[in-house]
Amino acid sequence: MKIQHIFFDLDNTLWDHRGNAHSTLQEIFKRENVHQKYNLDFEDFHREYFTINERLWEQIRDGEIDKDYLRKHRFYDSFLFFGIDDFELAQTFESNFLDEILNYNDLVEGAFEVLEYLHDQGYKMHILSNGFKEVTHRKCELSGIQNYFQTITSADEIDIRKPHPQIYDYALNKANAKPGESMMIGDDWIADVEGGKSFGLEVIFYDAFNDNFKADGVKVIKKLIELKELL
């Protein structure tokens, strides 16, 4: 069967979450005078936050923790790493972060060009994200890519995340798509590649961070623009 439907992950596949988060946190860090209060360098803090946040998202994906746990701990644990036990400061970061990250809407390099190309090729495109429902639609809207997609699905809608088959089943039903005519493209090897493949989708791994994972039947790209050569 020919591929008709393309499901994209959103964060770090199309929407530059890593870059947008860095800019947002730098702004909050400066406003809260963290360097002056605690003699902590922003880049050191950001590096630790990034590691902790990635791990917590993996635990959410694997069903070990819920969203509330992540929101309570990602900034608190990051500050705690530096010996700063300030729950109030951590919650200030958390409450401001989700709102303010939407002030930064940079896309991954090549995103617009690729979406325009795939649209012109006649593909039906969709978003399937493990991110929070309250920001998934707004990221698409504010970055100017919303109109490329026939459906936008956040795993929050049924509280089941990729790689679990139920979220793929839900997203494909919503899109009126069959597995054999669908493809998943994303930067998370487990959620996007293994999850999509086990549900019967063709998969492309966007190796944005040079993880260098490989598997039979999995195409790998390092830049989004490479999709024009594959589709």
FIPA-707521 format. One line per 5 residues: number of its first residue (from 1); their letters; for each residue x negated, y, z of N, C-alpha, C. Coordinates in Angstrom, 2 decimals, padded with zeros to 5 digits. Each point is the difference from the previous one (the first is absolute). Last residue first. Layout:
NUM> A> X Y Z X Y Z X Y Z  ...
end
This chain:
231> LLEKL> -010.59 010.91 000.24 001.46 -000.01 -000.18 000.42 000.78 -001.24  -004.64 -000.54 001.56 000.60 -001.29 000.34 001.48 -000.09 -000.33  -002.85 003.92 -000.54 -000.61 -001.05 -000.81 000.67 -001.35 000.21  001.28 003.83 002.49 000.34 000.26 -001.41 -000.60 -001.06 -000.92  -000.97 000.16 004.68 001.28 -000.64 -000.29 000.41 000.19 -001.47
226> EILKK> -003.84 002.09 002.11 -000.25 -001.30 -000.66 001.29 -000.73 -000.34  -000.20 004.07 002.59 000.04 000.22 -001.45 -000.24 -001.28 -000.78  -000.40 000.31 004.82 001.37 -000.15 -000.49 000.07 000.06 -001.52  -004.39 -001.84 002.42 000.60 001.32 -000.24 001.40 -000.23 -000.57  -002.46 -003.73 001.12 -000.66 000.90 000.96 000.54 001.42 -000.11
221> IVKVG> 002.15 -005.26 -001.01 -000.43 001.28 -000.55 -000.68 000.81 001.11  001.59 -005.50 -001.29 -000.52 000.99 000.94 -000.38 001.26 -000.76  003.30 -004.88 -000.39 -000.81 001.02 -000.67 -000.39 001.06 001.02  001.34 -005.33 000.62 000.16 001.37 000.51 -000.91 000.93 -000.77  000.25 -004.90 -000.45 001.26 000.59 -000.44 000.25 001.41 000.51
216> DAKFN> -003.46 -002.75 002.76 000.49 -000.42 -001.31 001.33 000.68 -000.30  -003.25 002.59 003.26 000.75 -001.26 000.03 000.46 -000.32 -001.41  -003.17 003.79 003.45 000.32 -000.61 -001.30 000.81 -001.26 000.21  -002.15 004.95 002.56 000.70 -001.28 000.09 000.32 -000.49 -001.41  -002.38 004.23 001.66 -000.56 -001.04 -000.88 000.61 -001.38 000.22
211> DNFAD> 000.40 004.75 001.94 000.04 -001.22 000.81 -000.56 -001.19 -000.76  000.51 005.16 -000.95 -001.10 -000.94 -000.28 -000.05 -001.18 000.97  003.43 003.55 -000.40 -001.03 000.18 001.03 -001.11 -001.05 -000.10  003.88 000.22 -002.97 -000.34 001.41 000.20 -001.19 000.18 000.92  002.34 -003.70 -003.04 -001.07 -000.10 001.00 -000.57 001.39 000.27
206> YFIVE> 004.61 -002.33 -001.90 -000.70 001.27 -000.15 -001.04 000.07 001.12  002.64 -004.25 -002.44 -000.60 000.54 001.22 -000.74 001.27 -000.34  004.32 -002.81 -002.25 -001.26 000.69 -000.30 -000.48 000.62 001.31  003.77 -004.19 -001.70 -000.57 000.99 000.93 -001.26 000.62 -000.59  005.05 -002.93 -001.05 -001.37 000.27 -000.45 -000.55 001.08 000.92
201> LGFSK> 003.79 -003.06 002.08 -000.27 001.17 -000.83 -001.41 -000.08 -000.57  002.27 -003.11 003.17 000.14 -000.28 -001.42 -000.20 001.18 -000.92  -000.51 -000.62 004.94 001.41 000.16 -000.36 000.23 -000.21 -001.50  -004.35 -000.12 001.91 000.73 -001.14 000.56 001.50 000.10 -000.29  -002.86 003.53 -001.39 -000.32 -001.23 -000.73 000.83 -001.18 000.53
196> GGEVD> 000.26 004.23 002.21 000.63 000.02 -001.32 -000.19 -001.31 -000.76  -002.17 000.47 004.20 001.46 000.05 000.15 000.72 -000.06 -001.33  -004.73 000.30 000.08 000.45 -001.33 000.45 001.52 -000.04 000.13  -001.66 004.20 -001.29 -000.48 -001.04 -000.92 000.51 -001.38 000.42  001.17 003.88 002.65 000.38 000.22 -001.40 -000.36 -001.19 -000.90
191> AIWDD> -000.99 -000.07 004.80 001.39 000.47 -000.18 000.42 000.01 -001.47  -004.52 -001.23 001.12 000.96 -000.92 000.60 001.43 000.41 -000.34  -003.62 002.71 -001.54 -000.14 -001.35 -000.54 001.08 -000.94 000.54  000.27 005.33 -000.87 -000.11 -000.90 001.15 000.02 -001.44 -000.49  000.60 003.90 -002.85 -001.38 000.00 000.51 -000.20 -000.91 001.20
186> GIMMS> 003.57 -000.21 -004.58 -000.27 000.63 001.28 -001.41 -000.20 000.49  004.34 -001.44 -003.72 -001.32 000.64 -000.05 -000.23 000.69 001.34  003.43 -003.99 -002.57 -000.32 000.81 001.18 -001.41 000.56 -000.15  004.22 -001.98 -003.53 -001.41 000.09 000.39 -000.12 000.88 001.23  003.98 -003.09 -003.22 -000.42 001.09 000.90 -001.46 -000.12 000.38
181> EGPKA> 003.13 -003.07 -002.38 -000.14 001.18 -000.88 -000.53 001.20 000.79  000.85 -004.29 002.07 -000.78 -000.31 -001.20 -000.20 001.17 -000.95  002.78 000.29 004.08 -001.45 -000.14 000.25 -000.82 -000.19 -001.26  004.56 002.77 -000.35 -000.34 -001.39 000.28 -001.51 -000.12 000.22  003.80 004.29 000.72 -001.16 -000.56 -000.71 -000.22 -001.45 000.41
176> NAKNL> 002.92 004.03 001.53 000.59 -000.91 -001.00 -001.08 -000.62 -000.89  -000.52 002.90 003.98 -000.42 000.44 -001.34 000.64 -000.80 -001.12  000.82 -001.09 004.55 000.35 001.43 -000.10 -000.30 000.53 -001.41  -001.41 -004.35 001.07 001.47 000.06 -000.13 000.47 001.43 -000.20  -004.55 -000.64 000.91 000.34 -000.46 -001.36 001.51 000.01 -000.23
171> AYDYI> -001.63 001.07 004.32 -000.39 001.03 -000.97 000.38 -000.39 -001.43  000.76 -003.16 003.52 000.85 001.19 000.17 -000.30 001.05 -001.08  -002.76 -003.82 000.22 001.34 -000.38 -000.45 000.94 001.21 000.04  -004.26 000.54 001.82 -000.08 -000.09 -001.46 001.37 -000.34 -000.58  -000.40 -000.02 004.60 -000.04 001.38 -000.48 -000.15 000.04 -001.52
166> QPHPK> 000.03 -004.23 002.21 001.32 000.67 000.11 -000.04 001.42 -000.53  -003.96 -002.90 000.34 000.82 -000.13 -001.21 001.32 000.76 000.06  -004.60 001.56 002.53 001.09 -000.95 000.22 000.93 -000.04 -001.21  -004.34 002.62 001.04 000.21 -000.93 -001.13 001.20 -000.92 000.13  000.97 004.46 001.07 -000.87 -000.81 -000.84 -001.10 -000.58 000.91
161> RIDIE> 004.22 001.22 002.79 -001.02 000.62 -000.84 -000.68 -000.99 -000.92  004.84 001.28 002.93 -000.85 -001.14 -000.38 -001.00 000.53 -001.02  003.86 002.46 001.82 -000.95 -000.28 001.07 -000.77 -001.31 -000.23  003.17 002.45 -002.88 000.45 -001.27 000.58 -000.94 -000.46 001.10  -000.68 004.22 -001.96 001.43 -000.15 -000.30 000.56 -001.30 000.57
156> DASTI> -004.72 001.32 000.03 000.81 000.39 001.17 001.50 -000.26 -000.22  -003.32 -000.41 -003.45 000.23 -001.23 000.76 000.81 000.27 001.26  000.51 002.97 -004.44 -000.89 -000.06 001.16 000.36 -001.25 000.79  000.84 001.79 -005.38 000.33 -000.86 001.13 -001.07 000.11 001.07  002.20 002.29 -004.77 -001.06 000.24 000.98 000.39 -000.76 001.26
151> TQFYN> 001.34 000.02 -005.72 000.30 -000.26 001.42 -001.23 000.32 000.84  -000.04 001.23 -004.49 001.42 -000.33 000.04 000.45 -000.35 001.42  -004.19 003.35 -001.71 000.39 -001.27 000.60 001.51 -000.20 000.05  -002.60 003.94 -001.54 -000.51 -001.13 -000.77 000.60 -001.33 000.47  000.82 004.32 002.12 000.84 -000.28 -001.17 -000.54 -001.12 -000.90
146> QIGSL> -002.35 001.67 004.03 001.25 -000.68 000.30 000.76 -000.45 -001.26  -004.30 002.59 000.79 000.04 -001.27 -000.75 001.34 -000.73 000.12  -001.94 004.30 002.13 000.46 000.14 -001.38 000.09 -001.28 -000.80  -001.07 001.23 004.81 -001.17 -000.14 -000.88 000.38 000.03 -001.48  003.32 000.20 003.45 -000.86 001.18 000.13 -001.26 -000.08 -000.87
141> ECKRH> 003.18 -003.70 000.11 000.65 001.24 -000.43 -000.99 001.17 -000.03  -001.41 -004.18 001.69 000.25 -000.10 -001.45 000.58 001.30 -000.54  -000.60 -000.31 004.63 -001.32 -000.01 -000.66 000.18 -000.04 -001.52  003.84 -000.46 002.64 -000.47 001.39 -000.06 -001.39 000.09 -000.63  002.00 -004.26 000.77 000.72 000.73 -001.06 -000.56 001.41 -000.15
136> TVEKF> -001.86 -002.57 003.52 -000.26 -000.62 -001.30 000.66 000.78 -001.14  000.36 000.84 004.93 -000.91 000.80 -000.83 -000.20 -000.56 -001.41  002.91 -001.95 003.42 000.27 001.44 000.09 -000.95 000.83 -000.86  -000.38 -004.85 000.49 001.10 000.42 -000.88 000.17 001.52 -000.03  -004.76 -002.44 000.96 001.20 000.39 000.72 001.05 000.55 -000.96
131> GNSLI> -003.56 -003.54 -002.03 -000.03 001.23 000.80 001.33 000.31 000.66  -001.40 -003.55 -003.22 000.09 -000.39 001.41 000.06 001.21 000.92  001.67 -000.43 -005.40 -000.99 000.47 000.98 000.25 -000.59 001.38  001.23 000.12 -005.59 000.23 -000.93 001.11 -001.10 000.24 001.03  002.33 002.41 -004.81 -000.90 000.07 001.15 000.42 -001.06 001.00
126> HMKYG> 000.64 000.30 -005.68 000.57 000.00 001.33 -001.11 000.19 001.03  001.41 000.06 -005.86 -000.95 000.08 001.11 000.71 000.21 001.33  000.42 -001.87 -005.47 000.83 000.50 001.11 -000.87 -000.05 001.25  -001.74 000.48 -005.34 000.10 -000.77 001.25 000.97 000.66 000.97  -001.51 001.56 -004.54 001.33 -000.58 000.23 000.12 -000.87 001.25
121> QDHLY> -003.63 002.92 -002.03 -000.03 -001.39 -000.48 001.32 -000.73 000.27  -000.75 004.43 001.59 000.09 000.05 -001.47 -000.01 -001.40 -000.62  -000.64 000.38 004.65 001.35 000.45 -000.33 000.20 000.00 -001.52  -004.28 -000.82 001.62 000.86 -001.17 000.21 001.46 000.32 -000.30  -003.15 003.56 -000.26 -000.30 -001.02 -001.01 000.96 -001.19 000.13
116> ELVEF> 000.17 003.35 003.29 000.53 000.51 -001.27 -000.19 -001.03 -001.11  -001.92 -000.96 004.15 001.46 -000.07 000.08 000.66 000.48 -001.29  -004.70 000.41 000.38 000.40 -001.41 -000.08 001.53 -000.14 000.02  -001.89 004.29 000.61 -000.27 -000.47 -001.36 000.47 -001.44 -000.19  000.25 001.95 004.34 000.97 000.58 -000.93 -000.18 -000.55 -001.41
111> AGEVL> -003.18 -001.40 003.28 001.36 -000.48 000.27 001.02 000.54 -001.00  -005.00 000.79 000.55 000.57 -000.72 -001.15 001.45 -000.40 000.17  -002.77 000.89 004.39 -000.45 000.43 -001.32 000.60 -000.86 -001.11  002.67 000.57 004.54 -001.21 -000.69 -000.41 -000.34 000.43 -001.43  002.79 003.54 002.71 000.16 -001.36 -000.51 -001.37 -000.61 -000.28
106> DNYNL> 001.92 004.06 003.53 -000.91 -000.39 -001.08 000.27 -001.45 -000.38  002.21 003.30 003.28 000.60 -001.01 -000.88 -000.88 -000.32 -001.19  000.87 002.68 005.10 -001.10 -000.39 -000.89 000.51 -001.15 -000.85  002.76 001.79 003.27 -000.53 001.25 -000.56 -001.13 -000.27 -000.99  002.08 -003.42 002.61 000.76 000.31 -001.21 -000.34 001.37 -000.58
101> IEDLF> -001.73 -001.63 004.13 -000.70 -000.66 -001.11 000.72 000.29 -001.32  001.75 001.50 004.22 -000.97 000.88 -000.66 -000.76 -000.67 -001.14  003.35 -002.30 002.74 000.58 001.18 -000.65 -001.03 000.72 -000.86  -001.42 -003.68 002.57 000.92 -000.46 -001.06 000.65 001.16 -000.73  -002.98 000.95 003.74 -000.66 -000.62 -001.15 000.97 -000.34 -001.14
96> NSEFT> 001.06 001.84 004.52 -000.27 000.95 -001.08 -000.46 -000.68 -001.29  000.89 -002.52 003.98 001.25 000.68 -000.37 -000.22 000.98 -001.16  -003.77 -002.35 001.80 000.96 -000.92 -000.64 001.24 000.75 -000.48  -003.34 002.37 002.47 -000.49 -000.41 -001.32 001.05 -000.82 -000.73  000.97 001.03 004.38 000.05 001.23 -000.80 -000.47 -000.30 -001.42
91> QALEF> -000.46 -003.37 003.15 001.38 000.10 -000.47 000.24 001.29 -000.79  -004.25 -000.70 001.99 000.23 -001.03 -001.01 001.41 000.09 -000.58  -001.13 002.79 003.63 -000.68 000.43 -001.23 000.26 -000.99 -001.13  001.58 -001.22 004.22 000.76 001.15 -000.52 -000.60 000.52 -001.31  -002.20 -003.41 002.48 001.17 -000.52 -000.73 000.80 001.14 -000.63
86> DDIGF> -005.07 -000.74 001.62 000.91 001.14 -000.07 001.21 -000.39 -000.85  -005.00 -001.65 001.58 001.28 -000.59 000.38 001.02 001.13 000.10  -005.07 -001.01 -002.20 000.97 001.08 000.21 001.37 -000.63 000.26  -004.32 -002.15 -001.27 000.13 000.26 001.43 000.99 001.10 000.34  -000.96 -001.96 -004.39 -001.01 001.01 000.36 000.11 000.38 001.48
81> FLFSD> 003.03 -003.13 -001.83 -001.31 -000.51 -000.45 -001.13 000.95 000.42  004.54 001.26 000.54 -000.51 -000.83 001.09 -001.38 -000.58 -000.33  002.47 002.41 -003.28 -000.62 000.89 001.00 -000.64 -000.81 001.13  002.32 -002.47 -003.20 -001.12 000.68 -000.65 -000.72 000.93 000.96  003.98 -002.18 001.34 -001.16 -000.93 -000.01 -001.22 000.64 -000.64
76> YFRHK> 004.02 002.50 -000.05 -000.42 -000.21 001.38 -001.25 -000.89 000.05  002.15 000.67 -004.16 -000.80 001.15 000.42 -000.52 -000.16 001.43  002.65 -003.52 -001.76 -001.08 000.26 -000.96 -000.87 001.20 000.39  004.01 -001.96 002.52 -001.39 -000.36 000.26 -001.04 000.54 -000.97  004.99 000.48 000.01 -000.43 000.32 001.36 -001.52 -000.11 000.15
71> RLYDK> 002.18 -001.19 -004.06 000.13 001.44 000.19 -000.45 000.44 001.40  000.07 -004.65 -001.12 -000.99 000.71 -000.81 000.05 001.50 000.29  003.29 -002.64 001.99 -001.31 -000.27 000.62 -001.09 000.76 -000.76  004.34 000.10 -001.76 -000.11 000.83 001.21 -001.35 -000.18 000.67  001.12 -002.73 -003.75 -000.30 001.38 -000.39 -000.19 000.90 001.22
66> DIEGD> -000.92 -005.18 000.85 001.02 000.74 -000.75 -000.45 001.45 -000.23  -002.86 -004.97 000.42 000.47 001.18 000.74 001.11 000.66 -000.81  -001.76 -004.05 -001.57 -000.52 -000.10 001.37 000.45 001.18 000.88  000.66 -001.25 -004.95 001.07 -000.23 000.96 -000.45 -000.07 001.45  -002.45 001.00 -004.28 -000.01 -001.41 000.42 001.02 -000.30 001.09
61> RIQEW> -000.55 004.45 -001.72 000.21 -000.86 -001.18 000.14 -001.46 000.41  -001.25 003.05 003.32 001.41 000.20 -000.39 000.35 -000.93 -001.15  -004.46 000.09 001.24 000.79 -000.70 001.01 001.51 000.17 -000.24  -003.02 002.35 -002.75 -000.13 -001.45 -000.29 000.85 -000.80 000.99  -000.32 004.58 000.76 000.87 -000.27 -001.16 -000.09 -001.47 -000.42
56> LRENI> -002.88 001.44 003.41 001.39 000.00 000.48 000.98 -000.28 -001.14  -004.57 000.53 -001.07 000.22 -001.25 000.74 001.44 -000.09 000.49  -001.37 003.98 -002.10 000.03 -001.10 -000.97 000.31 -001.33 000.69  -000.64 003.78 002.74 001.26 000.07 -000.73 000.14 -001.14 -001.01  -004.11 000.53 002.35 001.08 -000.45 000.90 001.33 -000.04 -000.73
51> TFYER> -003.72 001.72 -002.36 -000.21 -001.42 000.31 001.15 -000.55 000.84  -000.04 004.64 -000.89 000.26 -000.74 -001.23 -000.12 -001.51 000.26  -001.15 002.97 003.49 001.44 -000.05 -000.23 000.31 -000.87 -001.22  -004.49 000.91 000.86 000.54 -000.97 000.96 001.51 -000.15 -000.17  -002.16 003.22 -002.64 -000.54 -001.32 -000.36 000.60 -001.08 000.91
46> HFDEF> 000.94 004.53 000.92 000.74 -000.50 -001.16 -000.45 -001.40 -000.38  -002.29 002.30 003.49 001.37 -000.36 000.39 000.74 -000.65 -001.17  -004.19 001.76 -000.91 -000.15 -001.18 000.87 001.38 -000.51 000.42  -000.14 004.00 -002.41 -000.30 -001.15 -000.88 -000.21 -001.28 000.81  000.79 004.16 002.34 001.15 -000.50 -000.74 -000.32 -001.24 -000.82
41> DLNYK> -002.49 001.19 004.67 -000.10 000.38 -001.41 001.15 -000.61 -000.79  -000.33 001.45 005.38 000.13 -001.13 -000.93 -000.02 000.52 -001.43  000.13 002.09 004.74 -001.28 -000.11 -000.69 -000.04 -001.22 -000.93  003.82 001.83 002.65 -000.61 -001.30 000.30 -001.37 -000.23 -000.66  002.72 004.16 -000.26 000.45 -000.64 001.25 -000.86 -001.20 000.38
36> QHVNE> -000.75 002.33 -004.15 -000.34 000.84 001.15 000.34 -000.68 001.31  001.23 -002.19 -004.00 -001.47 000.10 000.08 -000.43 000.81 001.24  004.60 -000.33 -001.05 -000.53 -001.25 000.56 -001.53 000.08 000.15  003.96 003.21 -001.27 -001.31 000.31 000.63 -000.68 -001.23 000.60  004.23 000.54 -002.67 000.05 -000.45 001.40 -001.33 000.20 000.73
31> RKFIE> 000.47 001.09 -004.64 001.04 000.76 000.71 000.05 -000.34 001.49  -002.89 -002.43 -002.91 -000.47 001.38 000.15 000.99 000.81 000.85  001.19 -004.38 -001.15 -001.19 -000.06 000.86 -000.49 001.42 000.32  003.40 -000.58 -003.23 000.52 -000.17 001.36 -001.14 000.04 001.02  -001.23 000.18 -004.57 000.79 001.18 000.35 000.49 -000.08 001.45
26> QLTSH> -002.15 -003.71 -001.86 -000.98 001.07 000.19 000.69 001.28 000.47  002.63 -003.67 -001.30 -000.58 -000.18 001.33 -001.03 001.08 000.31  001.97 -000.05 -004.32 001.01 000.26 001.03 -000.61 -000.06 001.39  -002.69 -001.21 -003.73 000.29 001.45 000.01 000.97 000.38 001.11  -000.90 -004.59 -000.67 -001.21 000.68 000.45 000.25 001.51 000.12
21> ANGRH> 003.34 -002.69 -001.91 -000.05 -000.17 001.45 -001.22 000.74 000.57  000.49 -000.20 -004.66 001.02 000.89 000.58 000.00 -000.08 001.52  -002.91 -002.90 -002.43 -000.40 001.40 -000.15 000.98 000.96 000.66  001.07 -004.63 -000.04 -001.26 000.20 000.73 -000.42 001.47 -000.05  003.81 -001.41 -002.49 000.23 000.07 001.45 -001.28 000.30 000.75
16> DWLTN> 001.82 000.62 -005.00 -001.33 -000.09 000.64 000.13 000.16 001.51  003.35 -002.17 -003.83 -000.06 001.18 000.88 -001.26 -000.11 000.84  000.67 -003.51 -002.99 000.38 001.18 -000.79 -000.19 001.28 000.81  -001.66 -003.83 001.95 000.09 -000.54 -001.37 000.36 001.12 -000.95  -000.33 000.73 004.70 -001.34 -000.34 -000.51 000.02 -000.76 -001.32
11> DLDFF> 004.66 000.23 002.06 -001.15 000.60 000.69 -001.32 -000.60 -000.47  004.08 -001.77 -002.07 -000.09 001.46 -000.05 -001.31 000.54 000.61  001.51 -004.69 -002.96 -000.18 000.46 001.36 -000.16 001.52 -000.08  002.58 -002.37 -003.99 -001.23 000.61 000.52 000.09 000.11 001.52  002.37 -002.96 -004.29 000.15 000.48 001.38 -001.36 000.51 000.48
6> IHQIK> 002.60 -001.03 -004.98 -001.27 000.16 000.72 000.28 000.61 001.36  002.72 -002.80 -004.35 000.06 000.79 001.23 -001.37 000.04 000.67  000.65 -002.38 -004.08 000.89 001.16 -000.21 -000.03 000.96 001.19  -002.91 -004.41 -002.57 000.15 000.88 001.16 000.86 001.21 -000.36  000.54 -004.86 -002.45 -000.76 001.26 -000.07 000.26 000.86 001.24
1> M> 000.13 -005.54 -000.42 000.83 001.20 000.00 -000.87 001.25 000.00
end
